[in-house]
Amino acid sequence: MINLEIPKKFKPLASQANQVASEVFRPISRKYDEAEHSYPKELDMLASLIDGMNEGSDIGGAGAAGVRRSSNDDGDESNRNGSNLSTVLGIIELCWGDVGLLLSMPRQGLGNSAIASVASEEQLERYGGKWAAMAITEPEAGSDSASIRTTAELDGDEYVLNGEKIFVTSGDRAELIVVWATLDRSKGRAAIKSFIVERDNPGLKLDRLEHKLGIRASDTANFTLQDCRVPKEALLGSPEIDVKQGFGGAMQTFDNTRPLVAAMAVGVARASLERARELLAEAGVEIDYTAPALSQPAAVARFLEMEADYEAARLLTLHAAWMADNSKPNSLQASMAKAKAGRTCVDVALGCVELCGAAGYGEDELLEKWARDAKILDIFEGTQQIQLLIVARQLLGKSSTELR
Ligand SMILES: Cc1cc2nc3c(=O)[nH]c(=O)nc-3n(C[C@H](O)[C@H](O)[C@H](O)COP(=O)(O)OP(=O)(O)OC[C@H]3O[C@@H](n4cnc5c(N)ncnc54)[C@H](O)[C@@H]3O)c2cc1C
């Protein structure tokens, strides 16, 4: 097995995140799985602690806001292990603890990553430090995010937003929602922009919260935007509709956020493998790395197969984040990582339930919860099928109209 060492400067961060996962997340994991929609108040202090860690750190942190791309404009061509990699490493550890709780952490939303990725310095100043959710999905636009119908119309110094957004993670608890809307539907993808909407904006109406299979600690909200007015400065990125650039601007965020969701999947997969290994050992099944898999019990062969998949997912994820740190175009690698990690996480979590039999299925063990939590990681931030489509387009040099 390849064992890629964690860079020395990130070791304290990874070990602190692991400590949080085992001492804070794991003990309340079941409680908030059962108490769906109640806010895990234990996270408040932790979130402030993470803010403090990030402020005092020059390497980024375990937080979603750490994924701002550094430029290599200073001519420094050396390899960097920067904030994207450190964020990925922190997320892996925290999701080894509990992915639903990580998604419920104040100020660690995917909206925070979007803001960190594309906001101007003024916007960072204005919105930094606030908890931001991300609202792309609509009843008629899921995988095909280019077909969103929410509109944004300029009226004096304000944009007026109208539309419907569904499945917004942390939508009820966050202070800001990054809303995707079109400036002009006739201009297609290029006209889609993201806008920062304050959660208490009177034009933003919460319709309902979803009940879910997994990640029950995390709230998932549906909204209506009705004549929702935001200042002109709330538009992230450029207001110009650049038909040549197409969807590039809006999609750029995903190059930073997909490795983060892949990291969540890697964390859940590792948690499942580690617990299954312990339960197998208790049952007298030990894994011998020096003997061929097929000369060992069938359970060992299956375990090793899953571990190899896990390792491939982990390496792809680290690679995609490292590329972002080094300002290398990583759309292909970000999608590969998300596709592989999402699928692996579901296969591994269910495979571990299978290997452990009744122990894996019962509520005495977190394995059954992880098997439920895993599926969302293969769905949101682009489903596995959509990631494979993006990979195929990139490898074959086809456009989204040519291959869909
Ligand atoms: C718990 C939860 C939290 C979420 N959080 C957020 C959030 O914070 N913000 C947000 O904006 N959205 C969020 N989502 C929405 C999520 O991103 C979408 O569910 C996802 O993009 C898929 O869209 P859809 O559900 O409309 O499925 P569809 O797009 O209708 O897809 C249905 C199935 O068809 C497949 N499919 C679709 N098109 C193709 C194709 N061209 N080729 C092959 N297969 C295809 C898909 O892979 C999928 O398996 C969340 C969803 C859930 C369940």
The ligand as an SDF file (V2000), in Angstrom:
LIG
                    3D

 53 58  0  0  0  0  0  0  0  0999 V2000
  -29.0420   16.3550    1.4180 C   0  0  0  0  0  0  0  0  0  0  0  0
  -28.8120   17.1960    0.1960 C   0  0  0  0  0  0  0  0  0  0  0  0
  -28.1120   18.3710    0.3120 C   0  0  0  0  0  0  0  0  0  0  0  0
  -27.9160   19.1950   -0.8000 C   0  0  0  0  0  0  0  0  0  0  0  0
  -27.2790   20.3880   -0.6580 N   0  0  0  0  0  0  0  0  0  0  0  0
  -27.2460   21.2570   -1.7000 C   0  0  0  0  0  0  0  0  0  0  0  0
  -26.7440   22.5810   -1.5280 C   0  0  0  0  0  0  0  0  0  0  0  0
  -26.2530   22.9690   -0.4570 O   0  0  0  0  0  0  0  0  0  0  0  0
  -26.8290   23.4310   -2.5810 N   0  0  0  0  0  0  0  0  0  0  0  0
  -27.3600   23.0640   -3.7750 C   0  0  0  0  0  0  0  0  0  0  0  0
  -27.4270   23.8820   -4.6830 O   0  0  0  0  0  0  0  0  0  0  0  0
  -27.8100   21.7900   -3.9960 N   0  0  0  0  0  0  0  0  0  0  0  0
  -27.7740   20.8970   -2.9720 C   0  0  0  0  0  0  0  0  0  0  0  0
  -28.2670   19.6280   -3.1620 N   0  0  0  0  0  0  0  0  0  0  0  0
  -28.7860   19.2460   -4.4620 C   0  0  0  0  0  0  0  0  0  0  0  0
  -27.8620   18.3180   -5.2120 C   0  0  0  0  0  0  0  0  0  0  0  0
  -26.7260   19.0050   -5.6390 O   0  0  0  0  0  0  0  0  0  0  0  0
  -28.6730   17.7160   -6.3710 C   0  0  0  0  0  0  0  0  0  0  0  0
  -29.5720   16.7920   -5.7830 O   0  0  0  0  0  0  0  0  0  0  0  0
  -27.8070   17.0400   -7.4000 C   0  0  0  0  0  0  0  0  0  0  0  0
  -27.0960   17.9910   -8.1270 O   0  0  0  0  0  0  0  0  0  0  0  0
  -28.6220   16.1900   -8.3780 C   0  0  0  0  0  0  0  0  0  0  0  0
  -29.6900   16.8960   -8.8970 O   0  0  0  0  0  0  0  0  0  0  0  0
  -31.1690   16.2730   -8.8980 P   0  0  0  0  0  0  0  0  0  0  0  0
  -31.4480   15.8190   -7.5030 O   0  0  0  0  0  0  0  0  0  0  0  0
  -32.0910   17.2530   -9.4990 O   0  0  0  0  0  0  0  0  0  0  0  0
  -31.0730   14.9830   -9.7850 O   0  0  0  0  0  0  0  0  0  0  0  0
  -31.1620   14.8990  -11.3840 P   0  0  0  0  0  0  0  0  0  0  0  0
  -30.2990   15.9230  -12.0100 O   0  0  0  0  0  0  0  0  0  0  0  0
  -32.5930   14.8760  -11.7710 O   0  0  0  0  0  0  0  0  0  0  0  0
  -30.5040   13.4840  -11.6270 O   0  0  0  0  0  0  0  0  0  0  0  0
  -31.1740   12.2480  -11.3260 C   0  0  0  0  0  0  0  0  0  0  0  0
  -30.2350   11.1150  -11.7160 C   0  0  0  0  0  0  0  0  0  0  0  0
  -29.9230   11.1820  -13.1300 O   0  0  0  0  0  0  0  0  0  0  0  0
  -28.5220   11.2510  -13.3310 C   0  0  0  0  0  0  0  0  0  0  0  0
  -28.2300   12.1220  -14.4740 N   0  0  0  0  0  0  0  0  0  0  0  0
  -28.6740   13.3860  -14.6650 C   0  0  0  0  0  0  0  0  0  0  0  0
  -28.1890   13.8860  -15.8260 N   0  0  0  0  0  0  0  0  0  0  0  0
  -27.4100   12.9080  -16.3580 C   0  0  0  0  0  0  0  0  0  0  0  0
  -26.6030   12.8080  -17.5460 C   0  0  0  0  0  0  0  0  0  0  0  0
  -26.5240   13.8140  -18.4090 N   0  0  0  0  0  0  0  0  0  0  0  0
  -25.9450   11.6580  -17.7700 N   0  0  0  0  0  0  0  0  0  0  0  0
  -26.0140   10.6200  -16.8920 C   0  0  0  0  0  0  0  0  0  0  0  0
  -26.7590   10.6540  -15.7670 N   0  0  0  0  0  0  0  0  0  0  0  0
  -27.4330   11.7840  -15.4950 C   0  0  0  0  0  0  0  0  0  0  0  0
  -27.9650   11.8150  -12.0440 C   0  0  0  0  0  0  0  0  0  0  0  0
  -26.6020   11.4560  -11.8580 O   0  0  0  0  0  0  0  0  0  0  0  0
  -28.8710   11.1790  -11.0120 C   0  0  0  0  0  0  0  0  0  0  0  0
  -28.4270    9.8820  -10.7240 O   0  0  0  0  0  0  0  0  0  0  0  0
  -28.4170   18.7780   -2.0610 C   0  0  0  0  0  0  0  0  0  0  0  0
  -29.1060   17.5640   -2.1800 C   0  0  0  0  0  0  0  0  0  0  0  0
  -29.3080   16.7810   -1.0760 C   0  0  0  0  0  0  0  0  0  0  0  0
  -30.0620   15.4930   -1.2390 C   0  0  0  0  0  0  0  0  0  0  0  0
  1  2  1  0
  2  3  1  0
  2 52  2  0
  3  4  2  0
  4  5  1  0
  4 50  1  0
  5  6  2  0
  6  7  1  0
  6 13  1  0
  7  8  2  0
  7  9  1  0
  9 10  1  0
 10 11  2  0
 10 12  1  0
 12 13  2  0
 13 14  1  0
 14 15  1  0
 14 50  1  0
 15 16  1  0
 16 17  1  0
 16 18  1  0
 18 19  1  0
 18 20  1  0
 20 21  1  0
 20 22  1  0
 22 23  1  0
 23 24  1  0
 24 25  2  0
 24 26  1  0
 24 27  1  0
 27 28  1  0
 28 29  2  0
 28 30  1  0
 28 31  1  0
 31 32  1  0
 32 33  1  0
 33 34  1  0
 33 48  1  0
 34 35  1  0
 35 36  1  0
 35 46  1  0
 36 37  1  0
 36 45  1  0
 37 38  2  0
 38 39  1  0
 39 40  1  0
 39 45  2  0
 40 41  1  0
 40 42  2  0
 42 43  1  0
 43 44  2  0
 44 45  1  0
 46 47  1  0
 46 48  1  0
 48 49  1  0
 50 51  2  0
 51 52  1  0
 52 53  1  0
M  END
$$$$
